[in-house]
Amino acid sequence: LTAPGLNFIFGEADRRSGVAVVALARLRQGADPATFQRRVLIETVHELGHLAGLGHCTTPGCVMRFSNTLADVDEKTPDFCPRCEAQIARPTSPV
């Protein structure tokens, strides 16, 4: 997957249509099965966060932190930081 201004992306979400995709090929690079599954989980939760209205976060370890490399993905957890969790828990208006 690619996006304007980036050479590749791990996933993309479109809140209007309610659709998100995660690119598996790059997440598989150099990964044993457990690492691959963890990366897929992290990036899937990340894209679901975008569908829920969250933007990128700067908190280290937060699943909503932007990932530019596989090392960035591996440094994240599949969890929202307290600030993002609070935002996702608030009711929002429909798109």
PDB file of N, CA, C and O in Angstrom:
ATOM      1  N   LEU A   1       0.836  -1.183   0.000  1.00  0.00           N
ATOM      2  CA  LEU A   1       0.000   0.000   0.000  1.00  0.00           C
ATOM      3  C   LEU A   1       0.876   1.240   0.000  1.00  0.00           C
ATOM      4  O   LEU A   1       1.954   1.259   0.594  1.00  0.00           O
ATOM      5  N   THR A   2       0.407   2.253  -0.661  1.00  0.00           N
ATOM      6  CA  THR A   2       1.106   3.538  -0.654  1.00  0.00           C
ATOM      7  C   THR A   2       0.096   4.650  -0.371  1.00  0.00           C
ATOM      8  O   THR A   2      -1.114   4.462  -0.495  1.00  0.00           O
ATOM      9  N   ALA A   3       0.616   5.790   0.006  1.00  0.00           N
ATOM     10  CA  ALA A   3      -0.207   6.975   0.248  1.00  0.00           C
ATOM     11  C   ALA A   3       0.599   8.191  -0.173  1.00  0.00           C
ATOM     12  O   ALA A   3       1.829   8.149  -0.151  1.00  0.00           O
ATOM     13  N   PRO A   4      -0.069   9.275  -0.556  1.00  0.00           N
ATOM     14  CA  PRO A   4       0.655  10.474  -0.964  1.00  0.00           C
ATOM     15  C   PRO A   4       1.657  10.918   0.105  1.00  0.00           C
ATOM     16  O   PRO A   4       1.318  11.045   1.281  1.00  0.00           O
ATOM     17  N   GLY A   5       2.888  11.149  -0.330  1.00  0.00           N
ATOM     18  CA  GLY A   5       3.933  11.616   0.567  1.00  0.00           C
ATOM     19  C   GLY A   5       4.663  10.525   1.324  1.00  0.00           C
ATOM     20  O   GLY A   5       5.614  10.815   2.050  1.00  0.00           O
ATOM     21  N   LEU A   6       4.243   9.274   1.174  1.00  0.00           N
ATOM     22  CA  LEU A   6       4.893   8.155   1.861  1.00  0.00           C
ATOM     23  C   LEU A   6       5.235   7.073   0.845  1.00  0.00           C
ATOM     24  O   LEU A   6       4.498   6.859  -0.118  1.00  0.00           O
ATOM     25  N   ASN A   7       6.369   6.385   1.067  1.00  0.00           N
ATOM     26  CA  ASN A   7       6.749   5.337   0.122  1.00  0.00           C
ATOM     27  C   ASN A   7       5.946   4.058   0.329  1.00  0.00           C
ATOM     28  O   ASN A   7       5.806   3.264  -0.602  1.00  0.00           O
ATOM     29  N   PHE A   8       5.416   3.842   1.533  1.00  0.00           N
ATOM     30  CA  PHE A   8       4.513   2.724   1.805  1.00  0.00           C
ATOM     31  C   PHE A   8       3.792   2.997   3.115  1.00  0.00           C
ATOM     32  O   PHE A   8       4.188   3.862   3.895  1.00  0.00           O
ATOM     33  N   ILE A   9       2.737   2.248   3.336  1.00  0.00           N
ATOM     34  CA  ILE A   9       2.015   2.322   4.609  1.00  0.00           C
ATOM     35  C   ILE A   9       1.656   0.905   5.032  1.00  0.00           C
ATOM     36  O   ILE A   9       1.571   0.000   4.202  1.00  0.00           O
ATOM     37  N   PHE A  10       1.448   0.722   6.321  1.00  0.00           N
ATOM     38  CA  PHE A  10       1.064  -0.589   6.836  1.00  0.00           C
ATOM     39  C   PHE A  10      -0.441  -0.793   6.776  1.00  0.00           C
ATOM     40  O   PHE A  10      -0.909  -1.932   6.785  1.00  0.00           O
ATOM     41  N   GLY A  11      -1.200   0.282   6.715  1.00  0.00           N
ATOM     42  CA  GLY A  11      -2.653   0.182   6.645  1.00  0.00           C
ATOM     43  C   GLY A  11      -3.258   1.522   6.307  1.00  0.00           C
ATOM     44  O   GLY A  11      -2.578   2.548   6.278  1.00  0.00           O
ATOM     45  N   GLU A  12      -4.556   1.491   6.052  1.00  0.00           N
ATOM     46  CA  GLU A  12      -5.280   2.710   5.700  1.00  0.00           C
ATOM     47  C   GLU A  12      -6.729   2.527   6.132  1.00  0.00           C
ATOM     48  O   GLU A  12      -7.297   1.444   5.988  1.00  0.00           O
ATOM     49  N   ALA A  13      -7.319   3.588   6.659  1.00  0.00           N
ATOM     50  CA  ALA A  13      -8.716   3.545   7.083  1.00  0.00           C
ATOM     51  C   ALA A  13      -9.466   4.724   6.483  1.00  0.00           C
ATOM     52  O   ALA A  13      -8.938   5.833   6.396  1.00  0.00           O
ATOM     53  N   ASP A  14     -10.700   4.471   6.071  1.00  0.00           N
ATOM     54  CA  ASP A  14     -11.575   5.511   5.551  1.00  0.00           C
ATOM     55  C   ASP A  14     -12.820   5.551   6.430  1.00  0.00           C
ATOM     56  O   ASP A  14     -13.682   4.677   6.345  1.00  0.00           O
ATOM     57  N   ARG A  15     -12.900   6.561   7.259  1.00  0.00           N
ATOM     58  CA  ARG A  15     -13.986   6.633   8.234  1.00  0.00           C
ATOM     59  C   ARG A  15     -15.347   6.799   7.569  1.00  0.00           C
ATOM     60  O   ARG A  15     -16.347   6.282   8.067  1.00  0.00           O
ATOM     61  N   ARG A  16     -15.392   7.509   6.461  1.00  0.00           N
ATOM     62  CA  ARG A  16     -16.682   7.719   5.783  1.00  0.00           C
ATOM     63  C   ARG A  16     -17.312   6.411   5.336  1.00  0.00           C
ATOM     64  O   ARG A  16     -18.512   6.197   5.506  1.00  0.00           O
ATOM     65  N   SER A  17     -16.496   5.541   4.765  1.00  0.00           N
ATOM     66  CA  SER A  17     -17.031   4.263   4.273  1.00  0.00           C
ATOM     67  C   SER A  17     -17.009   3.180   5.346  1.00  0.00           C
ATOM     68  O   SER A  17     -17.657   2.144   5.202  1.00  0.00           O
ATOM     69  N   GLY A  18     -16.261   3.424   6.427  1.00  0.00           N
ATOM     70  CA  GLY A  18     -16.151   2.419   7.481  1.00  0.00           C
ATOM     71  C   GLY A  18     -15.286   1.241   7.086  1.00  0.00           C
ATOM     72  O   GLY A  18     -15.457   0.135   7.597  1.00  0.00           O
ATOM     73  N   VAL A  19     -14.349   1.483   6.167  1.00  0.00           N
ATOM     74  CA  VAL A  19     -13.491   0.414   5.652  1.00  0.00           C
ATOM     75  C   VAL A  19     -12.039   0.685   6.025  1.00  0.00           C
ATOM     76  O   VAL A  19     -11.562   1.816   5.943  1.00  0.00           O
ATOM     77  N   ALA A  20     -11.352  -0.364   6.434  1.00  0.00           N
ATOM     78  CA  ALA A  20      -9.916  -0.279   6.715  1.00  0.00           C
ATOM     79  C   ALA A  20      -9.233  -1.489   6.106  1.00  0.00           C
ATOM     80  O   ALA A  20      -9.821  -2.567   6.014  1.00  0.00           O
ATOM     81  N   VAL A  21      -7.985  -1.303   5.691  1.00  0.00           N
ATOM     82  CA  VAL A  21      -7.175  -2.407   5.180  1.00  0.00           C
ATOM     83  C   VAL A  21      -5.833  -2.394   5.899  1.00  0.00           C
ATOM     84  O   VAL A  21      -5.346  -1.345   6.319  1.00  0.00           O
ATOM     85  N   VAL A  22      -5.253  -3.566   6.031  1.00  0.00           N
ATOM     86  CA  VAL A  22      -3.919  -3.723   6.599  1.00  0.00           C
ATOM     87  C   VAL A  22      -3.109  -4.520   5.590  1.00  0.00           C
ATOM     88  O   VAL A  22      -3.536  -5.585   5.145  1.00  0.00           O
ATOM     89  N   ALA A  23      -1.933  -4.001   5.229  1.00  0.00           N
ATOM     90  CA  ALA A  23      -1.051  -4.672   4.274  1.00  0.00           C
ATOM     91  C   ALA A  23      -0.205  -5.702   5.015  1.00  0.00           C
ATOM     92  O   ALA A  23       0.588  -5.349   5.887  1.00  0.00           O
ATOM     93  N   LEU A  24      -0.372  -6.963   4.670  1.00  0.00           N
ATOM     94  CA  LEU A  24       0.309  -8.030   5.395  1.00  0.00           C
ATOM     95  C   LEU A  24       1.740  -8.279   4.929  1.00  0.00           C
ATOM     96  O   LEU A  24       2.575  -8.697   5.731  1.00  0.00           O
ATOM     97  N   ALA A  25       2.041  -8.037   3.664  1.00  0.00           N
ATOM     98  CA  ALA A  25       3.350  -8.413   3.115  1.00  0.00           C
ATOM     99  C   ALA A  25       4.503  -7.795   3.900  1.00  0.00           C
ATOM    100  O   ALA A  25       5.434  -8.505   4.279  1.00  0.00           O
ATOM    101  N   ARG A  26       4.460  -6.502   4.147  1.00  0.00           N
ATOM    102  CA  ARG A  26       5.562  -5.851   4.874  1.00  0.00           C
ATOM    103  C   ARG A  26       5.619  -6.296   6.330  1.00  0.00           C
ATOM    104  O   ARG A  26       6.701  -6.394   6.908  1.00  0.00           O
ATOM    105  N   LEU A  27       4.466  -6.564   6.922  1.00  0.00           N
ATOM    106  CA  LEU A  27       4.445  -6.999   8.323  1.00  0.00           C
ATOM    107  C   LEU A  27       5.071  -8.378   8.493  1.00  0.00           C
ATOM    108  O   LEU A  27       5.525  -8.722   9.584  1.00  0.00           O
ATOM    109  N   ARG A  28       5.097  -9.165   7.429  1.00  0.00           N
ATOM    110  CA  ARG A  28       5.645 -10.519   7.478  1.00  0.00           C
ATOM    111  C   ARG A  28       7.175 -10.525   7.369  1.00  0.00           C
ATOM    112  O   ARG A  28       7.812 -11.507   7.748  1.00  0.00           O
ATOM    113  N   GLN A  29       7.768  -9.448   6.858  1.00  0.00           N
ATOM    114  CA  GLN A  29       9.210  -9.404   6.600  1.00  0.00           C
ATOM    115  C   GLN A  29      10.017  -9.677   7.864  1.00  0.00           C
ATOM    116  O   GLN A  29       9.882  -8.970   8.863  1.00  0.00           O
ATOM    117  N   GLY A  30      10.856 -10.707   7.811  1.00  0.00           N
ATOM    118  CA  GLY A  30      11.764 -11.035   8.902  1.00  0.00           C
ATOM    119  C   GLY A  30      11.084 -11.481  10.183  1.00  0.00           C
ATOM    120  O   GLY A  30      11.693 -11.435  11.252  1.00  0.00           O
ATOM    121  N   ALA A  31       9.841 -11.908  10.096  1.00  0.00           N
ATOM    122  CA  ALA A  31       9.089 -12.234  11.309  1.00  0.00           C
ATOM    123  C   ALA A  31       8.816 -13.725  11.428  1.00  0.00           C
ATOM    124  O   ALA A  31       8.489 -14.393  10.446  1.00  0.00           O
ATOM    125  N   ASP A  32       8.956 -14.234  12.644  1.00  0.00           N
ATOM    126  CA  ASP A  32       8.476 -15.587  12.915  1.00  0.00           C
ATOM    127  C   ASP A  32       6.948 -15.486  13.038  1.00  0.00           C
ATOM    128  O   ASP A  32       6.416 -14.378  13.108  1.00  0.00           O
ATOM    129  N   PRO A  33       6.239 -16.614  13.064  1.00  0.00           N
ATOM    130  CA  PRO A  33       4.770 -16.554  13.100  1.00  0.00           C
ATOM    131  C   PRO A  33       4.201 -15.726  14.258  1.00  0.00           C
ATOM    132  O   PRO A  33       3.221 -15.006  14.066  1.00  0.00           O
ATOM    133  N   ALA A  34       4.786 -15.811  15.437  1.00  0.00           N
ATOM    134  CA  ALA A  34       4.268 -15.055  16.586  1.00  0.00           C
ATOM    135  C   ALA A  34       4.449 -13.548  16.388  1.00  0.00           C
ATOM    136  O   ALA A  34       3.549 -12.768  16.700  1.00  0.00           O
ATOM    137  N   THR A  35       5.607 -13.142  15.871  1.00  0.00           N
ATOM    138  CA  THR A  35       5.860 -11.719  15.620  1.00  0.00           C
ATOM    139  C   THR A  35       4.927 -11.201  14.539  1.00  0.00           C
ATOM    140  O   THR A  35       4.384 -10.102  14.657  1.00  0.00           O
ATOM    141  N   PHE A  36       4.737 -11.990  13.485  1.00  0.00           N
ATOM    142  CA  PHE A  36       3.822 -11.600  12.411  1.00  0.00           C
ATOM    143  C   PHE A  36       2.405 -11.406  12.960  1.00  0.00           C
ATOM    144  O   PHE A  36       1.762 -10.401  12.656  1.00  0.00           O
ATOM    145  N   GLN A  37       1.919 -12.340  13.752  1.00  0.00           N
ATOM    146  CA  GLN A  37       0.570 -12.224  14.323  1.00  0.00           C
ATOM    147  C   GLN A  37       0.450 -10.989  15.215  1.00  0.00           C
ATOM    148  O   GLN A  37      -0.572 -10.302  15.192  1.00  0.00           O
ATOM    149  N   ARG A  38       1.482 -10.709  15.994  1.00  0.00           N
ATOM    150  CA  ARG A  38       1.458  -9.527  16.869  1.00  0.00           C
ATOM    151  C   ARG A  38       1.417  -8.251  16.033  1.00  0.00           C
ATOM    152  O   ARG A  38       0.664  -7.329  16.347  1.00  0.00           O
ATOM    153  N   ARG A  39       2.218  -8.195  14.975  1.00  0.00           N
ATOM    154  CA  ARG A  39       2.221  -7.017  14.103  1.00  0.00           C
ATOM    155  C   ARG A  39       0.854  -6.808  13.455  1.00  0.00           C
ATOM    156  O   ARG A  39       0.359  -5.683  13.385  1.00  0.00           O
ATOM    157  N   VAL A  40       0.249  -7.894  12.983  1.00  0.00           N
ATOM    158  CA  VAL A  40      -1.076  -7.790  12.358  1.00  0.00           C
ATOM    159  C   VAL A  40      -2.095  -7.287  13.380  1.00  0.00           C
ATOM    160  O   VAL A  40      -2.917  -6.428  13.061  1.00  0.00           O
ATOM    161  N   LEU A  41      -2.051  -7.807  14.590  1.00  0.00           N
ATOM    162  CA  LEU A  41      -2.959  -7.354  15.646  1.00  0.00           C
ATOM    163  C   LEU A  41      -2.784  -5.857  15.899  1.00  0.00           C
ATOM    164  O   LEU A  41      -3.765  -5.114  15.944  1.00  0.00           O
ATOM    165  N   ILE A  42      -1.544  -5.420  16.063  1.00  0.00           N
ATOM    166  CA  ILE A  42      -1.258  -4.013  16.360  1.00  0.00           C
ATOM    167  C   ILE A  42      -1.766  -3.105  15.249  1.00  0.00           C
ATOM    168  O   ILE A  42      -2.433  -2.107  15.525  1.00  0.00           O
ATOM    169  N   GLU A  43      -1.465  -3.432  14.012  1.00  0.00           N
ATOM    170  CA  GLU A  43      -1.875  -2.556  12.909  1.00  0.00           C
ATOM    171  C   GLU A  43      -3.378  -2.626  12.657  1.00  0.00           C
ATOM    172  O   GLU A  43      -3.969  -1.644  12.209  1.00  0.00           O
ATOM    173  N   THR A  44      -4.003  -3.760  12.935  1.00  0.00           N
ATOM    174  CA  THR A  44      -5.460  -3.857  12.809  1.00  0.00           C
ATOM    175  C   THR A  44      -6.139  -2.987  13.860  1.00  0.00           C
ATOM    176  O   THR A  44      -7.071  -2.248  13.541  1.00  0.00           O
ATOM    177  N   VAL A  45      -5.687  -3.066  15.101  1.00  0.00           N
ATOM    178  CA  VAL A  45      -6.250  -2.216  16.161  1.00  0.00           C
ATOM    179  C   VAL A  45      -6.006  -0.743  15.826  1.00  0.00           C
ATOM    180  O   VAL A  45      -6.877   0.097  16.053  1.00  0.00           O
ATOM    181  N   HIS A  46      -4.831  -0.428  15.291  1.00  0.00           N
ATOM    182  CA  HIS A  46      -4.502   0.947  14.889  1.00  0.00           C
ATOM    183  C   HIS A  46      -5.522   1.467  13.870  1.00  0.00           C
ATOM    184  O   HIS A  46      -6.059   2.563  14.032  1.00  0.00           O
ATOM    185  N   GLU A  47      -5.785   0.691  12.835  1.00  0.00           N
ATOM    186  CA  GLU A  47      -6.731   1.129  11.800  1.00  0.00           C
ATOM    187  C   GLU A  47      -8.152   1.206  12.346  1.00  0.00           C
ATOM    188  O   GLU A  47      -8.905   2.100  11.959  1.00  0.00           O
ATOM    189  N   LEU A  48      -8.535   0.296  13.230  1.00  0.00           N
ATOM    190  CA  LEU A  48      -9.849   0.386  13.872  1.00  0.00           C
ATOM    191  C   LEU A  48      -9.949   1.658  14.712  1.00  0.00           C
ATOM    192  O   LEU A  48     -11.014   2.269  14.802  1.00  0.00           O
ATOM    193  N   GLY A  49      -8.836   2.050  15.324  1.00  0.00           N
ATOM    194  CA  GLY A  49      -8.807   3.313  16.058  1.00  0.00           C
ATOM    195  C   GLY A  49      -9.107   4.491  15.148  1.00  0.00           C
ATOM    196  O   GLY A  49      -9.848   5.400  15.522  1.00  0.00           O
ATOM    197  N   HIS A  50      -8.527   4.473  13.941  1.00  0.00           N
ATOM    198  CA  HIS A  50      -8.834   5.534  12.974  1.00  0.00           C
ATOM    199  C   HIS A  50     -10.315   5.515  12.605  1.00  0.00           C
ATOM    200  O   HIS A  50     -10.942   6.570  12.511  1.00  0.00           O
ATOM    201  N   LEU A  51     -10.879   4.323  12.397  1.00  0.00           N
ATOM    202  CA  LEU A  51     -12.306   4.238  12.074  1.00  0.00           C
ATOM    203  C   LEU A  51     -13.162   4.803  13.199  1.00  0.00           C
ATOM    204  O   LEU A  51     -14.252   5.322  12.959  1.00  0.00           O
ATOM    205  N   ALA A  52     -12.667   4.702  14.421  1.00  0.00           N
ATOM    206  CA  ALA A  52     -13.387   5.233  15.583  1.00  0.00           C
ATOM    207  C   ALA A  52     -13.142   6.728  15.780  1.00  0.00           C
ATOM    208  O   ALA A  52     -13.680   7.328  16.710  1.00  0.00           O
ATOM    209  N   GLY A  53     -12.330   7.330  14.906  1.00  0.00           N
ATOM    210  CA  GLY A  53     -12.116   8.769  14.962  1.00  0.00           C
ATOM    211  C   GLY A  53     -10.820   9.230  15.583  1.00  0.00           C
ATOM    212  O   GLY A  53     -10.600  10.433  15.717  1.00  0.00           O
ATOM    213  N   LEU A  54      -9.951   8.307  15.968  1.00  0.00           N
ATOM    214  CA  LEU A  54      -8.674   8.693  16.570  1.00  0.00           C
ATOM    215  C   LEU A  54      -7.660   9.076  15.501  1.00  0.00           C
ATOM    216  O   LEU A  54      -7.636   8.504  14.411  1.00  0.00           O
ATOM    217  N   GLY A  55      -6.830  10.045  15.833  1.00  0.00           N
ATOM    218  CA  GLY A  55      -5.689  10.388  14.999  1.00  0.00           C
ATOM    219  C   GLY A  55      -4.447   9.707  15.542  1.00  0.00           C
ATOM    220  O   GLY A  55      -4.533   8.859  16.430  1.00  0.00           O
ATOM    221  N   HIS A  56      -3.286  10.081  15.004  1.00  0.00           N
ATOM    222  CA  HIS A  56      -2.043   9.511  15.510  1.00  0.00           C
ATOM    223  C   HIS A  56      -1.711  10.117  16.868  1.00  0.00           C
ATOM    224  O   HIS A  56      -2.048  11.266  17.154  1.00  0.00           O
ATOM    225  N   CYS A  57      -1.052   9.331  17.686  1.00  0.00           N
ATOM    226  CA  CYS A  57      -0.698   9.695  19.056  1.00  0.00           C
ATOM    227  C   CYS A  57       0.828   9.761  19.166  1.00  0.00           C
ATOM    228  O   CYS A  57       1.536   9.088  18.417  1.00  0.00           O
ATOM    229  N   THR A  58       1.321  10.555  20.080  1.00  0.00           N
ATOM    230  CA  THR A  58       2.772  10.653  20.279  1.00  0.00           C
ATOM    231  C   THR A  58       3.250   9.874  21.498  1.00  0.00           C
ATOM    232  O   THR A  58       4.446   9.855  21.788  1.00  0.00           O
ATOM    233  N   THR A  59       2.336   9.236  22.212  1.00  0.00           N
ATOM    234  CA  THR A  59       2.705   8.495  23.416  1.00  0.00           C
ATOM    235  C   THR A  59       3.449   7.216  23.047  1.00  0.00           C
ATOM    236  O   THR A  59       2.908   6.393  22.308  1.00  0.00           O
ATOM    237  N   PRO A  60       4.681   7.023  23.542  1.00  0.00           N
ATOM    238  CA  PRO A  60       5.412   5.787  23.239  1.00  0.00           C
ATOM    239  C   PRO A  60       4.603   4.557  23.653  1.00  0.00           C
ATOM    240  O   PRO A  60       4.016   4.515  24.735  1.00  0.00           O
ATOM    241  N   GLY A  61       4.586   3.563  22.774  1.00  0.00           N
ATOM    242  CA  GLY A  61       3.891   2.316  23.054  1.00  0.00           C
ATOM    243  C   GLY A  61       2.426   2.303  22.674  1.00  0.00           C
ATOM    244  O   GLY A  61       1.845   1.229  22.512  1.00  0.00           O
ATOM    245  N   CYS A  62       1.804   3.481  22.526  1.00  0.00           N
ATOM    246  CA  CYS A  62       0.379   3.531  22.178  1.00  0.00           C
ATOM    247  C   CYS A  62       0.160   2.942  20.791  1.00  0.00           C
ATOM    248  O   CYS A  62       0.930   3.206  19.867  1.00  0.00           O
ATOM    249  N   VAL A  63      -0.877   2.157  20.653  1.00  0.00           N
ATOM    250  CA  VAL A  63      -1.184   1.532  19.372  1.00  0.00           C
ATOM    251  C   VAL A  63      -1.469   2.573  18.289  1.00  0.00           C
ATOM    252  O   VAL A  63      -1.348   2.269  17.102  1.00  0.00           O
ATOM    253  N   MET A  64      -1.842   3.787  18.672  1.00  0.00           N
ATOM    254  CA  MET A  64      -2.152   4.831  17.695  1.00  0.00           C
ATOM    255  C   MET A  64      -0.931   5.654  17.283  1.00  0.00           C
ATOM    256  O   MET A  64      -1.066   6.597  16.503  1.00  0.00           O
ATOM    257  N   ARG A  65       0.224   5.327  17.775  1.00  0.00           N
ATOM    258  CA  ARG A  65       1.451   6.015  17.361  1.00  0.00           C
ATOM    259  C   ARG A  65       1.736   5.667  15.902  1.00  0.00           C
ATOM    260  O   ARG A  65       1.551   4.523  15.489  1.00  0.00           O
ATOM    261  N   PHE A  66       2.185   6.649  15.121  1.00  0.00           N
ATOM    262  CA  PHE A  66       2.494   6.431  13.709  1.00  0.00           C
ATOM    263  C   PHE A  66       3.691   5.503  13.577  1.00  0.00           C
ATOM    264  O   PHE A  66       4.665   5.629  14.319  1.00  0.00           O
ATOM    265  N   SER A  67       3.619   4.574  12.637  1.00  0.00           N
ATOM    266  CA  SER A  67       4.729   3.648  12.372  1.00  0.00           C
ATOM    267  C   SER A  67       5.277   3.892  10.979  1.00  0.00           C
ATOM    268  O   SER A  67       4.555   3.795   9.986  1.00  0.00           O
ATOM    269  N   ASN A  68       6.566   4.209  10.917  1.00  0.00           N
ATOM    270  CA  ASN A  68       7.234   4.405   9.635  1.00  0.00           C
ATOM    271  C   ASN A  68       8.109   3.213   9.271  1.00  0.00           C
ATOM    272  O   ASN A  68       8.515   3.070   8.118  1.00  0.00           O
ATOM    273  N   THR A  69       8.402   2.359  10.244  1.00  0.00           N
ATOM    274  CA  THR A  69       9.254   1.186  10.024  1.00  0.00           C
ATOM    275  C   THR A  69       8.695   0.001  10.811  1.00  0.00           C
ATOM    276  O   THR A  69       7.844   0.168  11.684  1.00  0.00           O
ATOM    277  N   LEU A  70       9.185  -1.195  10.490  1.00  0.00           N
ATOM    278  CA  LEU A  70       8.793  -2.372  11.267  1.00  0.00           C
ATOM    279  C   LEU A  70       9.244  -2.242  12.716  1.00  0.00           C
ATOM    280  O   LEU A  70       8.554  -2.707  13.623  1.00  0.00           O
ATOM    281  N   ALA A  71      10.390  -1.616  12.940  1.00  0.00           N
ATOM    282  CA  ALA A  71      10.852  -1.394  14.315  1.00  0.00           C
ATOM    283  C   ALA A  71       9.845  -0.541  15.081  1.00  0.00           C
ATOM    284  O   ALA A  71       9.607  -0.772  16.267  1.00  0.00           O
ATOM    285  N   ASP A  72       9.252   0.448  14.405  1.00  0.00           N
ATOM    286  CA  ASP A  72       8.219   1.268  15.044  1.00  0.00           C
ATOM    287  C   ASP A  72       7.013   0.415  15.432  1.00  0.00           C
ATOM    288  O   ASP A  72       6.464   0.575  16.522  1.00  0.00           O
ATOM    289  N   VAL A  73       6.604  -0.485  14.547  1.00  0.00           N
ATOM    290  CA  VAL A  73       5.479  -1.379  14.851  1.00  0.00           C
ATOM    291  C   VAL A  73       5.829  -2.247  16.053  1.00  0.00           C
ATOM    292  O   VAL A  73       5.017  -2.416  16.963  1.00  0.00           O
ATOM    293  N   ASP A  74       7.033  -2.793  16.053  1.00  0.00           N
ATOM    294  CA  ASP A  74       7.449  -3.701  17.124  1.00  0.00           C
ATOM    295  C   ASP A  74       7.565  -3.006  18.480  1.00  0.00           C
ATOM    296  O   ASP A  74       7.502  -3.668  19.516  1.00  0.00           O
ATOM    297  N   GLU A  75       7.734  -1.691  18.488  1.00  0.00           N
ATOM    298  CA  GLU A  75       7.826  -0.942  19.746  1.00  0.00           C
ATOM    299  C   GLU A  75       6.457  -0.628  20.344  1.00  0.00           C
ATOM    300  O   GLU A  75       6.360  -0.258  21.514  1.00  0.00           O
ATOM    301  N   LYS A  76       5.395  -0.773  19.543  1.00  0.00           N
ATOM    302  CA  LYS A  76       4.053  -0.462  20.029  1.00  0.00           C
ATOM    303  C   LYS A  76       3.444  -1.665  20.737  1.00  0.00           C
ATOM    304  O   LYS A  76       3.891  -2.800  20.576  1.00  0.00           O
ATOM    305  N   THR A  77       2.417  -1.383  21.522  1.00  0.00           N
ATOM    306  CA  THR A  77       1.605  -2.440  22.126  1.00  0.00           C
ATOM    307  C   THR A  77       0.272  -2.456  21.378  1.00  0.00           C
ATOM    308  O   THR A  77      -0.024  -1.517  20.638  1.00  0.00           O
ATOM    309  N   PRO A  78      -0.527  -3.486  21.552  1.00  0.00           N
ATOM    310  CA  PRO A  78      -1.852  -3.487  20.923  1.00  0.00           C
ATOM    311  C   PRO A  78      -2.886  -2.690  21.729  1.00  0.00           C
ATOM    312  O   PRO A  78      -4.088  -2.805  21.488  1.00  0.00           O
ATOM    313  N   ASP A  79      -2.417  -1.889  22.678  1.00  0.00           N
ATOM    314  CA  ASP A  79      -3.313  -1.163  23.583  1.00  0.00           C
ATOM    315  C   ASP A  79      -3.302   0.339  23.313  1.00  0.00           C
ATOM    316  O   ASP A  79      -2.306   0.898  22.852  1.00  0.00           O
ATOM    317  N   PHE A  80      -4.430   0.975  23.610  1.00  0.00           N
ATOM    318  CA  PHE A  80      -4.526   2.427  23.559  1.00  0.00           C
ATOM    319  C   PHE A  80      -3.946   3.003  24.843  1.00  0.00           C
ATOM    320  O   PHE A  80      -4.126   2.429  25.916  1.00  0.00           O
ATOM    321  N   CYS A  81      -3.254   4.129  24.744  1.00  0.00           N
ATOM    322  CA  CYS A  81      -2.799   4.833  25.944  1.00  0.00           C
ATOM    323  C   CYS A  81      -4.045   5.389  26.649  1.00  0.00           C
ATOM    324  O   CYS A  81      -5.120   5.413  26.051  1.00  0.00           O
ATOM    325  N   PRO A  82      -3.921   5.834  27.901  1.00  0.00           N
ATOM    326  CA  PRO A  82      -5.096   6.354  28.612  1.00  0.00           C
ATOM    327  C   PRO A  82      -5.810   7.498  27.878  1.00  0.00           C
ATOM    328  O   PRO A  82      -7.039   7.567  27.887  1.00  0.00           O
ATOM    329  N   ARG A  83      -5.049   8.386  27.249  1.00  0.00           N
ATOM    330  CA  ARG A  83      -5.673   9.512  26.541  1.00  0.00           C
ATOM    331  C   ARG A  83      -6.495   9.032  25.349  1.00  0.00           C
ATOM    332  O   ARG A  83      -7.624   9.482  25.153  1.00  0.00           O
ATOM    333  N   CYS A  84      -5.932   8.114  24.545  1.00  0.00           N
ATOM    334  CA  CYS A  84      -6.667   7.593  23.387  1.00  0.00           C
ATOM    335  C   CYS A  84      -7.851   6.744  23.834  1.00  0.00           C
ATOM    336  O   CYS A  84      -8.922   6.792  23.229  1.00  0.00           O
ATOM    337  N   GLU A  85      -7.654   5.972  24.887  1.00  0.00           N
ATOM    338  CA  GLU A  85      -8.752   5.152  25.409  1.00  0.00           C
ATOM    339  C   GLU A  85      -9.917   6.029  25.860  1.00  0.00           C
ATOM    340  O   GLU A  85     -11.079   5.685  25.640  1.00  0.00           O
ATOM    341  N   ALA A  86      -9.609   7.158  26.489  1.00  0.00           N
ATOM    342  CA  ALA A  86     -10.664   8.078  26.923  1.00  0.00           C
ATOM    343  C   ALA A  86     -11.391   8.674  25.721  1.00  0.00           C
ATOM    344  O   ALA A  86     -12.608   8.852  25.756  1.00  0.00           O
ATOM    345  N   GLN A  87     -10.649   8.980  24.661  1.00  0.00           N
ATOM    346  CA  GLN A  87     -11.270   9.546  23.461  1.00  0.00           C
ATOM    347  C   GLN A  87     -12.171   8.529  22.776  1.00  0.00           C
ATOM    348  O   GLN A  87     -13.251   8.874  22.296  1.00  0.00           O
ATOM    349  N   ILE A  88     -11.734   7.292  22.729  1.00  0.00           N
ATOM    350  CA  ILE A  88     -12.507   6.259  22.039  1.00  0.00           C
ATOM    351  C   ILE A  88     -13.746   5.875  22.843  1.00  0.00           C
ATOM    352  O   ILE A  88     -14.719   5.375  22.279  1.00  0.00           O
ATOM    353  N   ALA A  89     -13.718   6.102  24.146  1.00  0.00           N
ATOM    354  CA  ALA A  89     -14.852   5.754  25.003  1.00  0.00           C
ATOM    355  C   ALA A  89     -15.966   6.796  24.934  1.00  0.00           C
ATOM    356  O   ALA A  89     -17.110   6.513  25.289  1.00  0.00           O
ATOM    357  N   ARG A  90     -15.624   8.012  24.472  1.00  0.00           N
ATOM    358  CA  ARG A  90     -16.621   9.077  24.365  1.00  0.00           C
ATOM    359  C   ARG A  90     -17.521   8.849  23.164  1.00  0.00           C
ATOM    360  O   ARG A  90     -17.027   8.509  22.089  1.00  0.00           O
ATOM    361  N   PRO A  91     -18.825   9.027  23.313  1.00  0.00           N
ATOM    362  CA  PRO A  91     -19.714   8.907  22.150  1.00  0.00           C
ATOM    363  C   PRO A  91     -19.392  10.010  21.143  1.00  0.00           C
ATOM    364  O   PRO A  91     -19.101  11.146  21.517  1.00  0.00           O
ATOM    365  N   THR A  92     -19.449   9.662  19.886  1.00  0.00           N
ATOM    366  CA  THR A  92     -19.204  10.637  18.825  1.00  0.00           C
ATOM    367  C   THR A  92     -20.410  10.678  17.905  1.00  0.00           C
ATOM    368  O   THR A  92     -21.222   9.753  17.876  1.00  0.00           O
ATOM    369  N   SER A  93     -20.510  11.754  17.164  1.00  0.00           N
ATOM    370  CA  SER A  93     -21.604  11.847  16.199  1.00  0.00           C
ATOM    371  C   SER A  93     -21.258  11.014  14.976  1.00  0.00           C
ATOM    372  O   SER A  93     -20.079  10.845  14.667  1.00  0.00           O
ATOM    373  N   PRO A  94     -22.251  10.492  14.274  1.00  0.00           N
ATOM    374  CA  PRO A  94     -21.975   9.698  13.077  1.00  0.00           C
ATOM    375  C   PRO A  94     -21.323  10.549  12.003  1.00  0.00           C
ATOM    376  O   PRO A  94     -21.487  11.769  11.970  1.00  0.00           O
ATOM    377  N   VAL A  95     -20.593   9.899  11.139  1.00  0.00           N
ATOM    378  CA  VAL A  95     -19.897  10.597  10.049  1.00  0.00           C
ATOM    379  C   VAL A  95     -20.889  11.059   9.022  1.00  0.00           C
ATOM    380  O   VAL A  95     -20.506  11.668   8.023  1.00  0.00           O
TER     381      VAL A  95
END
